[in-house]
Amino acid sequence: MGSRVRELAGATPATRDRYVDLLRVASLAAVVLGHWLMAAVTPDGVGNLLAVVPALQPLTWLLQVMPVFFFVGGFSHALSYRSLLRKRPGGSDDSVYSAFLRARLQRLLRPTTVFVLVWGAAALLVQLLGGGGGLTGVTLRMVTQPLWFIGIYLAMVAFTPPLLRLHERYGWGAFAALAGAAAAVDVLRFAAGVPYVEFLNFAFVWLAVHQLGFLRADGRVRRPALLAGAGLAAACALVAFGPYPLSMVGMPGEKVSNMAPPTLALLAHGLWLVGAVELLRAPAARLLERPRVWRTVVAANGVAMTAFLWHLTAMFGVYGALLALDVPLPAPASAAWWAQVPLRIACAAALTAALVAAFRTFERPAAPKAPGHPAASRGGPLAALGATLCLLGVLGLSMVGFNGLLDGRTALLIAIPVSAPAAVAMTLGGWLLVERAGRGRGAR
């Protein structure tokens, strides 16, 4: 792996924006570390450190960096789709779209599919043997929760071509339209009490952040200090005078969450984060010119998605080992609990590294399609259907988990009850459709 990393790092073109790669890795690493730190596990269940110590909630304004990842996604998707258009100047919209979907989703869905199948088989075995209580049941329920992020990312990939065309025509106006739609949804939700309308902001808020990536790709984020200041001021005002909570992550028991579904306050938070990271662009770019630093970023990018998928598995594995060894779990936020934090995080990192070593091969992109195979004439609609099924399946699985697999347990996906087997079937079926559409009629 070391020689491959050196080869990839050495072959990096001078035109590549290395800072974007750093942001991708750093944002996922911050999410992983945040999950490890916020989990307040006791023999009775799992809580949230931010609920135990509300004074720590302002830290989420720095550590809730998922908007940065989606911003980076918009930048990458714009470059990728435009590159494909240049390589296929005579290709139909359907063929380019299906090839784009397949290329972008490979490194996302291949490791995700393996994760789902491994955990599904393990959950089935555990429950057939009569297990599923205590920490095991909590693990089976919660280990799939980070999949919501993959579901949202799938939607961003699927909507890239039409939203990129809107961006090319209207620029900041396209972002403003999505932000305005997010604001309208919150007005209908909080002022008019319209039911279910809040779920629309899963699209409007995150796609607005994604649109910022398009603007970055075209060099149109020219005043990052103004963007950061406006976003921070708006977020502060919305939290101080609106119905929005202080925490930028979901809190147990709260009537309103800024995350699920997203709110206008979270969009303002995303604006300030994007402006802040853009202000750090120049010094970070100089740092990334150092060969050792750049090789580290390249190596981390090659396994980032695998590490993200398995980091909760590692965390619960550490807690399970502590309970099995009769190591006492101190009360969350106590002095003994804080003293134990470095050991728990170090053990979780080591176990995550072992899981990455076992599953990293599935994150490598498959061999590219041989040239000369024409895409199917209806590849675009087929690919869109596949992406939709994957999106619904992954989001459903993030909500229902694997606990209660044999009991028919369901969770509401917007207003539709979804079971774990149905969610897995949608995910696998959607991926097969994307693969078929992207390979084209002539591929075998």
Secondary structure by P-SEA (a helix, b strand, c coil): caaaaaaaaaacccccaaaaaaaaaaaaaaaaaaaaaaccccccbbbbcccccccccccccccccaaaaaaaaaaaaaaaaaaaaaacccccaaaaaaaaaaaaaccccaaaaaaaaaaaaaaaaaaaaccccaaaaaaaacccccaaaaaaaaaaaaaaaaaaaaaacccaaaaaaaaaaaaaaaaaaccccccccccccccaaaaaaaaaaaaaaacccccaaaaaaaaaaaaaaaaacccccccccccccccccccccccaaaaaaaaaaaaaaaaaaaaaaaaaccaaaaaaaaaaaacaaaaaacaaaaaaaaaaaaaaacccccccccaaaaaaaaaaaaaaaaaaaaaaaacccccccccccccccccccaaaaaaaaaaaaaaaaaaaaacccccccccbbbbbcccccccaaaaaaaaaaaaaaaaaaaaccccc
